[in-house]
Amino acid sequence: MIHRLFDAATLAREFDRPDKLLTHPDMIKFVKWVRKKPADYIAWPESTGRYGRNRGARR
């Protein structure tokens, strides 16, 4: 989630500490959402990409 919102340069420049990161409205929303999930919850990416779950299905 973090890298979907910010690139590496922005993280290094503006959000170099967790407390700074948690001041961003989208991160606050994400943290509230993820706290409601069970500890073993896995959110699969929207785009499976090159090594995704259905990689072998298309061959």
JOBELHU-V887468 format. One record per residue. N is the residue number from 0. RES is the residue in three letters. PHI is phi in whole degrees, -180 to 180 (* if undefined). OMEGA is omega in whole degrees, 0 to 359 (NA if undefined). Layout:
n: {N/N}
res: {RES/RES}
phi: {PHI/PHI}
omega: {OMEGA/OMEGA}
//
This chain:
n: {0/1/2/3/4/5/6/7/8/9/10/11/12/13/14/15/16/17/18/19/20/21/22/23/24/25/26/27/28/29/30/31/32/33/34/35/36/37/38/39/40/41/42/43/44/45/46/47/48/49/50/51/52/53/54/55/56/57/58}
res: {MET/ILE/HIS/ARG/LEU/PHE/ASP/ALA/ALA/THR/LEU/ALA/ARG/GLU/PHE/ASP/ARG/PRO/ASP/LYS/LEU/LEU/THR/HIS/PRO/ASP/MET/ILE/LYS/PHE/VAL/LYS/TRP/VAL/ARG/LYS/LYS/PRO/ALA/ASP/TYR/ILE/ALA/TRP/PRO/GLU/SER/THR/GLY/ARG/TYR/GLY/ARG/ASN/ARG/GLY/ALA/ARG/ARG}
phi: {*/-61/-78/-78/-90/-132/-84/-62/-65/-66/-61/-68/-82/-109/-124/-83/-134/-57/-66/-70/-63/-77/-89/-77/-58/-70/-72/-61/-62/-64/-63/-61/-67/-71/-64/-82/-85/-67/-61/-96/-69/-124/-96/-71/-63/-63/-102/-69/69/-64/-114/-74/-63/-101/-58/-80/-69/-90/-86}
omega: {183/183/171/181/188/172/185/181/179/177/181/186/190/186/185/177/180/181/175/180/182/175/181/184/180/177/176/179/180/181/176/180/186/178/180/182/176/184/182/180/176/178/178/181/179/177/183/175/185/183/185/184/185/186/183/185/184/183/NA}
//
